[in-house]
Amino acid sequence: MIGEMEKETEKLFDELAEGAKAEPKERRATRESARVLMPNRGQMEFRASDLESLLPEGHRARLVWGYVERLDLGELYGQIKALEGGVGRSRIAPEILLSLWLYATLEGVGSARAVARLCQEHDAYRWLCGGVQVNYHTLAEFRVGDGAMLDRLLTLSVASLLEAGAVKLKRVAQDGVRVRASAGAASFRRRARLEAYLEQAKERVQGLKKEVAEDPSLRTRQERAARERAGRERQERIERALQRLPEMEAIKRKQGKDAEQARASATDSEATVMKMADGGYRPAYNAQLCTDTASQVIVGVEVVSAGTDQGQLAPMMAQVQARYGQVPGEYLVDGGYPAHAQIDALADKTVVYAPVPKPKEQERELHAPRPGDSEAVAAWRKRMASDEAKAIYKDRAATAECVNAQARERGLTRFRVRGLAKVKSVLLLYALAHNLMRTLALMPDWAWLGTAGVMPMA
């Protein structure tokens, strides 16, 4: 089909060329002798304009900057060693780096190299930079350099919404989303292969050191340092994979399988092969998000290596309580969460709404208490039989599934960093970006112009 279209196009232009040759001589001579201005798209242009005029009022980048510049980032400034009157090159302001990542997250850009390129080409990113040159190394290091700071920022930003009354924390919904890890399926190896790889990596590191010692001028200093660092990092990754193997072997034994079949990734040891939403199995992380149902503001964030949601209910509740000093009155989760031990642990704190699994015996009533049920589990079964509980439970999909879908639309389909700590930092940025847009919807009069918009870090 495409070949036929190309032939038709060539035929059309051939006919036009033939028609031009058939043009009367007088008209062709007039056209050839006329002096006209033709486009020259290869010439350089220099236009005088200020960065402030690049973006209209109310642009999303302006809102992001207005939010960031009112944060107390003294903790990050305390890490800067270049001081007035001292030596050393000036550092990029933390406000620039944080606003770039928040805006990039909202736009679905997750690569540090892509953000650095956009800082040269895109007006919104150029406006945020304000003439400061930003490279991808600095962006990549900032994103994962201080996860504790991002965690505190999430707590204090939600706390300000609680104080303003925009978030009630009366009912929350928790859900997990499995996100592809930055590791290939072929990187998972058994113990024997990992031990062989470790010996090879050690030999490689020793060989590089010996090579430099014998002939220091063989390579540039920068190239030698890069090669040695790459060798050390590979050795460390394999060592971490071997350290995680006992955990994977214990899981295999619990499943009644051969422990020798346990595997760990030599690329990202903390990633786990999980069943994804499409039914396939790939290396991934289980990202847990807890959301206030009334406002759709994310109030809790966690990342785990387990491919199941069982056991994640009580830890998230403890996190929410530690963050805000209170617990939600109602807790909505899907069928993957309600292990009996979890329901018992939360019995005196909140009311859990989760579907009751169908019994294996068809004659058994779905919501009838079973022998061995604790008081809390029996109450949960009975509660989920009521129409009121079914109506309340509908808020789970309208909240948790919506927030997960928005995260995927913003690019949360694959983590570009490795390790639980770095992955959580990226997830916290998604939560902060999401909450920023929810704040604008809930409190449009703030517009980050008054003191109500100030969210201190200390």
Secondary structure, DSSP 4 states (H G I P E B T S, - for coil): -HHHHHHHHHHHHHHHHHHHHTS-HHHHHHHHH-------TTS-------GGGGS-TT-HHHHHHHHHTTB--HHHHTT----TTS-SPPPPPHHHHHHHHHHHHHTT---HHHHHHHHHH-HHHHHHHTT----HHHHHHHHHH-HHHHHHHHHHHHHHHHHHTS---SEEEEEEEEEE-SS-GGGEE-HHHHHHHHHHHHHHHHHHHHHHHH-TTSS-HHHHHHHHHHHHHHHHHHHHHHHHHHHHHHHHHHTTS-GGG--EESS-TT-EEEE-TTS-EEEEEEEEEEEETTT--EEEEEEES-SS-TT-HHHHHHHHHHHHS---SEEE--TTS--HHHHHHTTTT-EEE-PPPPPSSTTS-TTS--TT--HHHHHHHHHTTSHHHHHHHHHHIIIIIHHHHHHHHTTTTB-SS-SHHHHHHHHHHHHHHHHHHHHHHH-TTTTTTSGGG-B---
